[in-house]
Amino acid sequence: MQTLFKNIKGDRLIWAIVALLAILSFLPVYSAASNLAYRGGNGNTFAFFVKHFMHLFLGFAIMYGVHKIPYRYFRGLSLVMIPIVLVLLGITMLQGTVVEGASASRWIQIPIVGMSFQTSTLALVVLMVYVARYMSKVKDRVITFKESILPLWVPVFLILALILPSNFSTAAIMFLMVLVLVFLGGYPMRYIGVILGSGLLALVLFVMAAKLTSGPLNVKVTTWENRIKNYSNGEDTQADYQIEKAKIAIASGGIQGVGPGKSIQKNFLPQSSSDFIFAIIIEEYGLLGGFTIMILYMWLLFRIVIAAQKSDTIFGKLLVLGVGLPIVFQALINMAVAVELFPVTGQTLPLISSGGTSIWMTCLAIGIILSVSAKREEIKEKESNEDNPLEILSETI
């Protein structure tokens, strides 16, 4: 164990925050999984606990392995991974999965192991690394809109176009995060405005085209519209069932909560162990538990910014922000949905919600951040050794 801790590099506080979030996830997931265990299984909740543990174990293995890779290699890997991601998204889309009449092609089955994998989460990480690479490459040049269309915006819009029909919220988050990253990378504001306008126009055209059909796309777009309408009009309808149960759970929790495992609304709230786990956390652990989770994510954001600021290269800075900001942003959206500050999106709470793909890709992103901060530690250590003549003498002897 000591050897393992000795080999851990990078920002120790990020390691601590991630480990704490993972540890805190076990009881809420175990409690909320009872609903799934009795409805779709034999009532064995421990199996869900073990499954969640295995997802986290594999996630931390990914994080440990990735943080050992020098971050400069991610620059080239992003070029290789973009076409692979496009192929995976294309396969996912062509599966044509339909749930309750709506397009829901989000997962592909991994051969042999028989596990499902949500390709859009991998696409988000790869795309952010790719954009960070491009922006660092053109940082010291005068950027023209025309020359950035093919290398930057064509891959972005291709990926978004493949994700949008089945997962609007992920496509929207991805688009927003790309715009934030190019802004931080120094991309001219007037060009960002053009891209934003083009994206909105493309969305409107997609919605209009989907409304003209009578298939799954029409149903999906109608679902988007209903969610936005229900959120904006403030009236309680049958479509607001999830939000109403989440609000009851939060109201029942009070300051200190009803206690671990004693949630009532987990039996009625769909996706209680994933999309709405924050409501279950507040019901069982109260506002104190909710604020603790929120503070941990804010602390993680602070450490991400520190890691970016300390990086010795532009690529390192943009890489950390590119893969780190979406984690915290997704967490804030998940919490906002639970308290009805945002329409229902289907976004999970990173590192806490159950679900293998979400955990693995979050750990992949954090591993990349730790790789950047580990490089900074390596440089500092080298500088301190060079400044210490006694150290150099002892090494020579």
Secondary structure per residue as TSV (DSSP state, phi and psi in degrees):
chain	resnum	aa	ss	phi	psi
A	1	M	-	360.0	-40.6
A	2	Q	H	-62.7	-39.0
A	3	T	H	-62.5	-39.3
A	4	L	H	-63.2	-48.2
A	5	F	H	-64.5	-32.1
A	6	K	H	-67.9	-31.9
A	7	N	H	-84.6	-6.3
A	8	I	-	-77.0	122.8
A	9	K	-	-114.7	177.4
A	10	G	S	87.6	-173.5
A	11	D	-	-63.8	112.0
A	12	R	H	-65.4	-31.6
A	13	L	H	-68.8	-36.1
A	14	I	H	-63.8	-43.6
A	15	W	H	-55.8	-45.5
A	16	A	H	-64.7	-44.3
A	17	I	H	-63.7	-45.5
A	18	V	H	-62.9	-44.2
A	19	A	H	-63.1	-40.2
A	20	L	H	-65.7	-43.4
A	21	L	H	-60.8	-41.6
A	22	A	H	-64.7	-44.0
A	23	I	H	-63.6	-43.0
A	24	L	H	-67.7	-16.7
A	25	S	H	-77.2	-22.7
A	26	F	H	-62.3	-50.5
A	27	L	H	-65.3	-46.3
A	28	P	H	-60.9	-41.4
A	29	V	H	-66.0	-43.8
A	30	Y	H	-61.3	-41.7
A	31	S	H	-68.9	-48.4
A	32	A	H	-70.0	-24.7
A	33	A	H	-71.2	-14.1
A	34	S	H	-60.3	-33.1
A	35	N	H	-61.8	-47.2
A	36	L	H	-67.3	-37.5
A	37	A	H	-64.1	-38.4
A	38	Y	H	-86.7	-26.5
A	39	R	H	-83.9	-40.1
A	40	G	H	-117.2	7.2
A	41	G	S	-142.7	-153.8
A	42	N	S	-99.3	12.0
A	43	G	S	88.2	7.2
A	44	N	-	-86.1	94.6
A	45	T	H	-74.1	-24.6
A	46	F	H	-63.5	-30.5
A	47	A	H	-61.8	-37.2
A	48	F	H	-69.8	-35.5
A	49	F	H	-62.6	-47.6
A	50	V	H	-63.2	-41.5
A	51	K	H	-61.8	-43.3
A	52	H	H	-64.8	-40.3
A	53	F	H	-61.1	-43.6
A	54	M	H	-65.8	-38.5
A	55	H	H	-61.0	-45.0
A	56	L	H	-68.9	-39.4
A	57	F	H	-60.5	-46.9
A	58	L	H	-65.3	-38.0
A	59	G	H	-61.0	-44.8
A	60	F	H	-68.8	-31.8
A	61	A	H	-64.4	-42.2
A	62	I	H	-61.7	-45.7
A	63	M	H	-61.7	-43.6
A	64	Y	H	-64.7	-45.6
A	65	G	H	-64.4	-43.3
A	66	V	H	-68.0	-36.5
A	67	H	H	-70.8	-12.7
A	68	K	T	-86.0	-12.9
A	69	I	S	-84.2	126.1
A	70	P	-	-55.8	130.4
A	71	Y	T	-65.0	-17.8
A	72	R	T	-63.6	-24.7
A	73	Y	H	-69.7	-23.4
A	74	F	H	-67.7	-23.4
A	75	R	H	-60.2	-50.4
A	76	G	H	-73.7	-35.7
A	77	L	H	-62.3	-33.3
A	78	S	H	-63.9	-35.2
A	79	L	H	-65.1	-38.0
A	80	V	H	-72.7	-37.8
A	81	M	H	-77.6	-25.8
A	82	I	H	-57.4	-51.9
A	83	P	H	-63.6	-34.5
A	84	I	H	-64.0	-43.9
A	85	V	H	-62.3	-42.1
A	86	L	H	-60.9	-40.6
A	87	V	H	-65.2	-45.4
A	88	L	H	-61.7	-42.5
A	89	L	H	-65.7	-38.1
A	90	G	H	-62.9	-44.2
A	91	I	H	-62.2	-43.1
A	92	T	H	-60.6	-44.3
A	93	M	H	-67.5	-38.5
A	94	L	H	-71.5	-16.2
A	95	Q	T	-62.2	-30.0
A	96	G	-	63.3	35.5
A	97	T	-	-64.2	133.6
A	98	V	E	-125.7	128.0
A	99	V	E	-122.1	120.2
A	100	E	T	52.9	40.6
A	101	G	T	84.1	-7.8
A	102	A	E	-106.3	151.7
A	103	S	E	-66.7	127.1
A	104	A	-	-139.2	41.0
A	105	S	-	-81.4	82.6
A	106	R	-	-114.8	-23.2
A	107	W	E	-118.3	152.6
A	108	I	E	-123.3	151.3
A	109	Q	E	-87.0	129.8
A	110	I	E	-81.9	122.0
A	111	P	T	-58.8	156.4
A	112	I	T	73.0	-59.9
A	113	V	T	-76.1	-20.6
A	114	G	T	70.4	24.2
A	115	M	E	-100.5	152.6
A	116	S	E	-94.1	151.3
A	117	F	E	-138.4	128.1
A	118	Q	E	-89.4	106.4
A	119	T	H	-67.5	-27.1
A	120	S	H	-66.0	-29.1
A	121	T	H	-70.3	-38.3
A	122	L	H	-66.0	-40.9
A	123	A	H	-59.5	-37.5
A	124	L	H	-61.9	-48.9
A	125	V	H	-63.8	-47.5
A	126	V	H	-62.5	-43.3
A	127	L	H	-64.4	-40.4
A	128	M	H	-66.2	-37.1
A	129	V	H	-65.5	-41.7
A	130	Y	H	-63.3	-43.9
A	131	V	H	-66.4	-40.4
A	132	A	H	-60.7	-40.2
A	133	R	H	-61.6	-47.8
A	134	Y	H	-64.1	-45.6
A	135	M	H	-66.1	-34.8
A	136	S	H	-70.5	-31.1
A	137	K	H	-68.4	-36.7
A	138	V	T	-103.1	11.8
A	139	K	T	-56.4	-42.2
A	140	D	T	-96.0	14.1
A	141	R	S	-114.9	158.2
A	142	V	-	-78.0	118.1
A	143	I	-	-87.9	130.2
A	144	T	-	-108.5	146.8
A	145	F	H	-62.0	-40.0
A	146	K	H	-62.2	-43.6
A	147	E	H	-74.4	-15.7
A	148	S	H	-92.8	-10.4
A	149	I	I	-62.9	-52.6
A	150	L	I	-70.0	-51.3
A	151	P	I	-75.0	-25.4
A	152	L	I	-106.8	-58.4
A	153	W	I	-84.0	-26.7
A	154	V	H	-62.7	-49.9
A	155	P	H	-60.7	-38.4
A	156	V	H	-61.7	-50.2
A	157	F	H	-73.0	-28.7
A	158	L	H	-64.6	-45.3
A	159	I	H	-64.9	-44.2
A	160	L	H	-63.0	-38.8
A	161	A	H	-65.0	-32.7
A	162	L	H	-79.2	-24.8
A	163	I	H	-89.8	-37.1
A	164	L	T	-51.5	-47.0
A	165	P	T	-57.8	-31.1
A	166	S	T	-109.3	-15.0
A	167	N	-	-149.0	80.2
A	168	F	H	-62.4	-42.8
A	169	S	H	-63.4	-42.2
A	170	T	H	-66.1	-41.2
A	171	A	H	-62.8	-41.1
A	172	A	H	-66.3	-43.9
A	173	I	H	-61.9	-43.8
A	174	M	H	-61.8	-45.1
A	175	F	H	-62.3	-44.8
A	176	L	H	-64.1	-43.2
A	177	M	H	-66.1	-36.1
A	178	V	H	-64.1	-43.2
A	179	L	H	-63.1	-40.7
A	180	V	H	-62.4	-43.6
A	181	L	H	-67.2	-42.6
A	182	V	H	-68.1	-31.7
A	183	F	H	-64.1	-46.6
A	184	L	H	-65.2	-27.1
A	185	G	T	-83.1	-0.9
A	186	G	T	93.8	15.8
A	187	Y	-	-69.0	133.8
A	188	P	-	-56.3	138.1
A	189	M	H	-62.3	-35.3
A	190	R	H	-65.8	-33.3
A	191	Y	H	-72.7	-37.3
A	192	I	H	-61.9	-39.0
A	193	G	H	-61.6	-40.6
A	194	V	H	-63.7	-44.5
A	195	I	H	-65.2	-41.9
A	196	L	H	-61.4	-45.4
A	197	G	H	-63.7	-40.0
A	198	S	H	-64.7	-39.9
A	199	G	H	-64.2	-44.1
A	200	L	H	-65.2	-39.7
A	201	L	H	-63.8	-43.0
A	202	A	H	-62.1	-38.8
A	203	L	H	-65.1	-44.0
A	204	V	H	-61.6	-44.6
A	205	L	H	-63.2	-38.9
A	206	F	H	-64.2	-44.4
A	207	V	H	-62.9	-44.0
A	208	M	H	-63.2	-42.1
A	209	A	H	-65.9	-40.8
A	210	A	H	-65.0	-35.1
A	211	K	H	-68.4	-22.4
A	212	L	T	-80.5	-14.0
A	213	T	-	-93.1	172.8
A	214	S	-	-123.1	14.8
A	215	G	S	-99.1	-156.8
A	216	P	H	-59.9	-33.7
A	217	L	H	-63.7	-39.8
A	218	N	H	-60.5	-45.4
A	219	V	H	-62.5	-41.8
A	220	K	H	-64.0	-46.4
A	221	V	H	-63.7	-39.2
A	222	T	H	-62.3	-37.4
A	223	T	H	-63.4	-43.9
A	224	W	H	-57.5	-48.0
A	225	E	H	-61.0	-44.2
A	226	N	H	-62.8	-41.0
A	227	R	H	-62.3	-42.3
A	228	I	H	-68.4	-42.0
A	229	K	H	-63.7	-45.4
A	230	N	H	-62.8	-36.1
A	231	Y	H	-70.2	-41.2
A	232	S	H	-76.7	-33.2
A	233	N	H	-83.4	-15.7
A	234	G	-	72.7	5.8
A	235	E	-	-90.6	145.5
A	236	D	-	-86.5	117.2
A	237	T	-	-126.3	178.6
A	238	Q	G	-62.3	-31.1
A	239	A	G	-69.9	-16.7
A	240	D	G	-92.3	18.0
A	241	Y	H	-54.9	-48.0
A	242	Q	H	-60.9	-47.6
A	243	I	H	-64.0	-40.7
A	244	E	H	-62.6	-43.5
A	245	K	H	-66.1	-37.0
A	246	A	H	-64.7	-40.9
A	247	K	H	-67.9	-36.3
A	248	I	H	-64.4	-41.7
A	249	A	H	-60.9	-45.0
A	250	I	H	-66.2	-42.8
A	251	A	H	-64.8	-34.5
A	252	S	H	-70.5	-26.6
A	253	G	H	-71.5	-35.5
A	254	G	T	62.1	-144.4
A	255	I	T	-82.6	-45.7
A	256	Q	T	-104.7	-10.7
A	257	G	-	85.9	167.9
A	258	V	S	-86.9	-9.8
A	259	G	-	113.2	153.3
A	260	P	T	-58.1	129.3
A	261	G	T	79.0	0.2
A	262	K	-	-102.0	13.3
A	263	S	-	-63.2	138.1
A	264	I	S	-94.5	-40.1
A	265	Q	G	-70.3	-15.3
A	266	K	G	-62.3	-22.9
A	267	N	G	-78.8	-15.1
A	268	F	T	-117.8	-20.9
A	269	L	S	-87.4	114.8
A	270	P	T	-63.6	148.5
A	271	Q	T	57.3	36.6
A	272	S	T	-68.1	-21.9
A	273	S	T	-95.8	-1.3
A	274	S	T	-129.9	-84.9
A	275	D	T	-63.6	-34.1
A	276	F	T	-116.5	28.9
A	277	I	H	-68.4	-25.1
A	278	F	H	-64.2	-36.1
A	279	A	H	-65.2	-39.5
A	280	I	H	-67.5	-38.2
A	281	I	H	-60.4	-44.6
A	282	I	H	-68.9	-37.7
A	283	E	H	-62.6	-41.4
A	284	E	H	-86.7	-32.4
A	285	Y	H	-117.8	2.6
A	286	G	H	72.8	-173.5
A	287	L	H	-63.5	-28.4
A	288	L	H	-61.9	-43.7
A	289	G	H	-66.4	-42.0
A	290	G	H	-62.3	-45.7
A	291	F	H	-67.7	-32.0
A	292	T	H	-62.2	-45.8
A	293	I	H	-62.2	-44.1
A	294	M	H	-62.7	-42.0
A	295	I	H	-63.9	-38.8
A	296	L	H	-62.4	-40.4
A	297	Y	H	-68.6	-37.2
A	298	M	H	-67.3	-36.3
A	299	W	H	-65.6	-40.7
A	300	L	H	-61.6	-43.2
A	301	L	H	-59.3	-43.6
A	302	F	H	-60.7	-44.5
A	303	R	H	-68.7	-32.6
A	304	I	H	-63.6	-44.5
A	305	V	H	-63.6	-40.8
A	306	I	H	-62.4	-44.6
A	307	A	H	-61.7	-39.9
A	308	A	H	-66.2	-42.6
A	309	Q	H	-64.9	-32.9
A	310	K	H	-83.7	-12.2
A	311	S	-	-63.7	145.4
A	312	D	S	-89.8	-3.1
A	313	T	S	-131.2	157.1
A	314	I	H	-63.4	-41.1
A	315	F	H	-60.7	-42.8
A	316	G	H	-61.1	-43.9
A	317	K	H	-61.6	-50.0
A	318	L	H	-68.6	-33.4
A	319	L	H	-63.6	-47.2
A	320	V	H	-61.2	-47.1
A	321	L	H	-67.9	-37.4
A	322	G	H	-64.1	-42.9
A	323	V	H	-92.4	-18.3
A	324	G	H	-87.6	-42.7
A	325	L	H	-59.9	-41.0
A	326	P	H	-60.0	-29.4
A	327	I	H	-63.2	-50.5
A	328	V	H	-70.1	-38.8
A	329	F	H	-62.6	-42.4
A	330	Q	H	-63.6	-39.4
A	331	A	H	-62.5	-43.4
A	332	L	H	-64.8	-38.5
A	333	I	H	-64.9	-44.9
A	334	N	H	-58.4	-45.2
A	335	M	H	-68.6	-37.3
A	336	A	H	-65.5	-37.4
A	337	V	H	-63.9	-41.9
A	338	A	H	-62.6	-32.6
A	339	V	T	-101.6	13.7
A	340	E	T	60.7	37.8
A	341	L	S	-94.5	-4.3
A	342	F	S	-151.6	147.3
A	343	P	-	-63.4	159.4
A	344	V	-	-60.9	129.6
A	345	T	-	-120.4	-26.6
A	346	G	-	85.5	12.7
A	347	Q	-	-84.0	137.3
A	348	T	-	-84.7	169.2
A	349	L	-	-94.4	109.3
A	350	P	T	-54.2	132.7
A	351	L	T	72.5	-7.0
A	352	I	T	-113.9	-46.4
A	353	S	S	-62.7	150.5
A	354	S	S	-72.7	155.4
A	355	G	-	130.3	116.2
A	356	G	H	-63.7	-49.8
A	357	T	H	-60.1	-44.4
A	358	S	H	-60.3	-45.5
A	359	I	H	-64.5	-46.0
A	360	W	H	-64.5	-43.6
A	361	M	H	-73.1	-31.2
A	362	T	H	-64.7	-43.2
A	363	C	H	-66.5	-35.9
A	364	L	H	-60.3	-46.4
A	365	A	H	-63.7	-42.2
A	366	I	H	-68.6	-35.7
A	367	G	H	-60.1	-38.5
A	368	I	H	-65.0	-43.2
A	369	I	H	-60.8	-44.5
A	370	L	H	-66.5	-31.6
A	371	S	H	-63.1	-40.6
A	372	V	H	-67.0	-45.1
A	373	S	H	-69.7	-29.8
A	374	A	H	-65.6	-36.6
A	375	K	H	-63.4	-40.2
A	376	R	H	-63.6	-40.9
A	377	E	H	-62.4	-40.5
A	378	E	H	-62.7	-41.6
A	379	I	H	-65.5	-44.0
A	380	K	H	-62.8	-41.6
A	381	E	H	-64.3	-40.3
A	382	K	H	-65.3	-42.0
A	383	E	H	-64.2	-40.7
A	384	S	H	-67.5	-35.0
A	385	N	H	-68.4	-36.9
A	386	E	H	-69.0	-31.3
A	387	D	H	-80.6	-11.1
A	388	N	-	-107.6	98.9
A	389	P	H	-63.7	-32.9
A	390	L	H	-63.6	-38.5
A	391	E	H	-63.7	-43.7
A	392	I	H	-65.8	-40.4
A	393	L	H	-63.4	-43.2
A	394	S	H	-64.8	-36.1
A	395	E	H	-67.6	-36.9
A	396	T	H	-68.8	-38.0
A	397	I	-	-69.3	360.0
